[in-house]
Amino acid sequence: MDRKQLIDAVKSQMPGKRWEHTLGVMEAAVLLARKYGCDPDKAYTAAILHDVVKYWPVNDQADIIRNNGLPADLLDYDKEIWHAHAGAFIAKRDYGMDDEEILDAIRYHTTGREQMTLLDKVVCLADYIEPGRDFPGVHNIREIAEHSIERALLTAFDGTILFLLEKGKKVYPLTILARNDLINELKQQEQTGS
Ligand SMILES: Nc1ncnc2c1ncn2[C@@H]1O[C@H](COP(=O)(O)OP(=O)(O)O)[C@@H](O)[C@H]1O
């Protein structure tokens, strides 16, 4: 499948509004990749695919997780996070995506994870700050992203965690682990002056 075919195929899986969001993530991911030094092509491809199953019925997303050995604990948390893991599985099965770095970036784009790669960070942050996003605090995260991808992502995760706490919802622990890691990374950067 070439790039154009991939774009057309993924576009057909979602309503126009969500496709506009995907276009925004593609744009933001390429800019972040260029700025922070990871492969813009991989960032672009991961961004195309990141929400591929977002608009599939949630029962189908749950079945993908249940029937293919994906982390079953996801199903104990908000269904909003299922599409990332299910999406990585479908990207491989139905779209022939076999680049593990790209699959990881799709898989962890909503929750993050420990030891996030630069590509993981780029796609995850692009999802938060793409031009169509308009939630309280997004301008601040965009500004921080001008000088630190780790600090911007930390601020974004803090916002998501606070949002979930305020709503009385459970927090999938991977986001806490991702946050802890980012704090460690920032501390290290401070110590080494990088
Ligand atoms: N660690 C987590 N635990 C539970 N829910 C989470 C967690 N991280 C994110 N979410 C939920 O997922 C939502 C993210 O969805 P959204 O930004 O629409 O994802 P995407 O852009 O990938 O479709 C958040 O609003 C939040 O409700």
The ligand as an SDF file (V2000), in Angstrom:
LIG
                    3D

 27 29  0  0  0  0  0  0  0  0999 V2000
   -4.1180    7.0310   31.6980 N   0  0  0  0  0  0  0  0  0  0  0  0
   -5.3900    7.1710   31.3360 C   0  0  0  0  0  0  0  0  0  0  0  0
   -6.3570    6.5510   32.0430 N   0  0  0  0  0  0  0  0  0  0  0  0
   -7.6410    6.6820   31.6930 C   0  0  0  0  0  0  0  0  0  0  0  0
   -8.0740    7.4380   30.6710 N   0  0  0  0  0  0  0  0  0  0  0  0
   -7.1610    8.0940   29.9510 C   0  0  0  0  0  0  0  0  0  0  0  0
   -5.7600    7.9820   30.2250 C   0  0  0  0  0  0  0  0  0  0  0  0
   -5.0840    8.7180   29.3330 N   0  0  0  0  0  0  0  0  0  0  0  0
   -6.0080    9.2780   28.5260 C   0  0  0  0  0  0  0  0  0  0  0  0
   -7.2570    8.9010   28.8910 N   0  0  0  0  0  0  0  0  0  0  0  0
   -8.5310    9.3020   28.2940 C   0  0  0  0  0  0  0  0  0  0  0  0
   -8.3900    9.2840   26.9130 O   0  0  0  0  0  0  0  0  0  0  0  0
   -8.8120   10.5340   26.3820 C   0  0  0  0  0  0  0  0  0  0  0  0
   -7.9230   10.8420   25.2080 C   0  0  0  0  0  0  0  0  0  0  0  0
   -8.6700   10.7480   24.1070 O   0  0  0  0  0  0  0  0  0  0  0  0
   -8.3080   11.5630   22.8220 P   0  0  0  0  0  0  0  0  0  0  0  0
   -7.3950   12.6770   23.1440 O   0  0  0  0  0  0  0  0  0  0  0  0
   -9.5630   11.8210   22.0830 O   0  0  0  0  0  0  0  0  0  0  0  0
   -7.4540   10.5030   22.0840 O   0  0  0  0  0  0  0  0  0  0  0  0
   -7.1500   10.4850   20.5710 P   0  0  0  0  0  0  0  0  0  0  0  0
   -6.8560   11.8670   20.1320 O   0  0  0  0  0  0  0  0  0  0  0  0
   -6.0320    9.5590   20.5230 O   0  0  0  0  0  0  0  0  0  0  0  0
   -8.3260    9.9630   19.9160 O   0  0  0  0  0  0  0  0  0  0  0  0
   -8.6410   11.5260   27.5160 C   0  0  0  0  0  0  0  0  0  0  0  0
   -9.5640   12.5770   27.4280 O   0  0  0  0  0  0  0  0  0  0  0  0
   -8.9160   10.7000   28.7150 C   0  0  0  0  0  0  0  0  0  0  0  0
  -10.2930   10.7060   29.0130 O   0  0  0  0  0  0  0  0  0  0  0  0
  1  2  1  0
  2  3  1  0
  2  7  2  0
  3  4  2  0
  4  5  1  0
  5  6  2  0
  6  7  1  0
  6 10  1  0
  7  8  1  0
  8  9  2  0
  9 10  1  0
 10 11  1  0
 11 12  1  0
 11 26  1  0
 12 13  1  0
 13 14  1  0
 13 24  1  0
 14 15  1  0
 15 16  1  0
 16 17  2  0
 16 18  1  0
 16 19  1  0
 19 20  1  0
 20 21  2  0
 20 22  1  0
 20 23  1  0
 24 25  1  0
 24 26  1  0
 26 27  1  0
M  END
$$$$
